[in-house]
Amino acid sequence: MKLKLLCVGRLSEAYLRAGVEDFAARVQRYLPLEIIEIKEEKAGGRKPDTERIRAREGERLLAKVADAAQVVILDEGGRRMSSEKLAQFLEDHMVRATPEIAFILGGAYGLAEAVRQRGNLILSLSDMTFTHQMARLFLLEQIYRGLTIVRNEPYHNR
Ligand SMILES: C[S@@+](CC[C@H](N)C(=O)[O-])C[C@H]1O[C@@H](n2cnc3c(N)ncnc32)[C@H](O)[C@@H]1O
C-alpha cells in the first residue's frame, strides 16, 4: 500500500519543512509516501473570492486522486479519532491490500464540497483550526505514530 499526501502550496517556513522532511522519512521506513503540492490559487484583492479559490484548488487536488484510492479528507469538523483508531484504520487497509490511501489537506480557505464528497473518511486532528502547513506536519506525525502502533514499536508510550 502507498500513501499520498495532497496539499495546497509549498511550505513557507524552514522549521515546517524540516519537520515534514523528518516525519516523511520516518513514515517511509514503513510505507511508500508521496507528497504532492498543487498550486495555490492567488487570493488577489481585499475580498478574496473564497468559493472560486476552493473550487480551483479542488479541481487540482481531485485530478491527482487515483480512482482506486481510499480518500481521507482533513477537516477540523470531521471525525475525531484516537491515534490507536488511526493505527487500526491503516492496518485494516494494509491487510485488505488497498492500493493507496490519499490524504487531502485544504488550503488557507479550506476545501470545496466536491472534494469532501470524494472522501471515504473525513478526519479531524482537533477541534481547533491549524494552518494548512501545520496540519501537514501534525498529520504526518500521526501517520508515523499509527504505523509504530501497528508494528508494536516504542514511540507511542502508552
Ligand atoms: C486554515 S484550514 C482551513 C479552515 C477553513 N475555515 C475551512 O473552512 O476549512 C486549512 C486546512 O488545514 C487542515 N486543517 C486545519 N485544522 C485542522 C484540524 N483541526 N483537523 C483536520 N484538518 C485541519 C484542513 O485540511 C483545512 O482545509
The ligand as an SDF file (V2000), in Angstrom:
LIG
                    3D

 27 29  0  0  0  0  0  0  0  0999 V2000
   -6.7410   27.0140    7.7040 C   0  0  0  0  0  0  0  0  0  0  0  0
   -7.5300   25.4790    7.4800 S   0  0  0  0  0  0  0  0  0  0  0  0
   -8.9980   25.9660    6.6030 C   0  0  0  0  0  0  0  0  0  0  0  0
  -10.0290   26.4730    7.5190 C   0  0  0  0  0  0  0  0  0  0  0  0
  -11.2820   26.8650    6.8330 C   0  0  0  0  0  0  0  0  0  0  0  0
  -12.0040   27.7270    7.7390 N   0  0  0  0  0  0  0  0  0  0  0  0
  -12.2240   25.7320    6.4760 C   0  0  0  0  0  0  0  0  0  0  0  0
  -13.3980   26.0390    6.3780 O   0  0  0  0  0  0  0  0  0  0  0  0
  -11.8390   24.6080    6.2510 O   0  0  0  0  0  0  0  0  0  0  0  0
   -6.6370   24.7540    6.1850 C   0  0  0  0  0  0  0  0  0  0  0  0
   -6.7070   23.2560    6.0920 C   0  0  0  0  0  0  0  0  0  0  0  0
   -5.9130   22.6810    7.1180 O   0  0  0  0  0  0  0  0  0  0  0  0
   -6.4680   21.4520    7.5480 C   0  0  0  0  0  0  0  0  0  0  0  0
   -6.7840   21.5770    8.9710 N   0  0  0  0  0  0  0  0  0  0  0  0
   -6.6360   22.6420    9.7690 C   0  0  0  0  0  0  0  0  0  0  0  0
   -7.0010   22.3620   11.0300 N   0  0  0  0  0  0  0  0  0  0  0  0
   -7.3830   21.0650   11.0370 C   0  0  0  0  0  0  0  0  0  0  0  0
   -7.8620   20.1660   12.0520 C   0  0  0  0  0  0  0  0  0  0  0  0
   -8.0180   20.5530   13.3060 N   0  0  0  0  0  0  0  0  0  0  0  0
   -8.1520   18.9010   11.6910 N   0  0  0  0  0  0  0  0  0  0  0  0
   -8.0010   18.4810   10.4250 C   0  0  0  0  0  0  0  0  0  0  0  0
   -7.5530   19.2850    9.4150 N   0  0  0  0  0  0  0  0  0  0  0  0
   -7.2530   20.5530    9.7240 C   0  0  0  0  0  0  0  0  0  0  0  0
   -7.7290   21.2060    6.7000 C   0  0  0  0  0  0  0  0  0  0  0  0
   -7.4180   20.3430    5.6280 O   0  0  0  0  0  0  0  0  0  0  0  0
   -8.0700   22.6100    6.2170 C   0  0  0  0  0  0  0  0  0  0  0  0
   -8.7710   22.5830    4.9870 O   0  0  0  0  0  0  0  0  0  0  0  0
  1  2  1  0
  2  3  1  0
  2 10  1  0
  3  4  1  0
  4  5  1  0
  5  6  1  0
  5  7  1  0
  7  8  2  0
  7  9  1  0
 10 11  1  0
 11 12  1  0
 11 26  1  0
 12 13  1  0
 13 14  1  0
 13 24  1  0
 14 15  1  0
 14 23  1  0
 15 16  2  0
 16 17  1  0
 17 18  1  0
 17 23  2  0
 18 19  1  0
 18 20  2  0
 20 21  1  0
 21 22  2  0
 22 23  1  0
 24 25  1  0
 24 26  1  0
 26 27  1  0
M  CHG  2   2   1   9  -1
M  END
$$$$
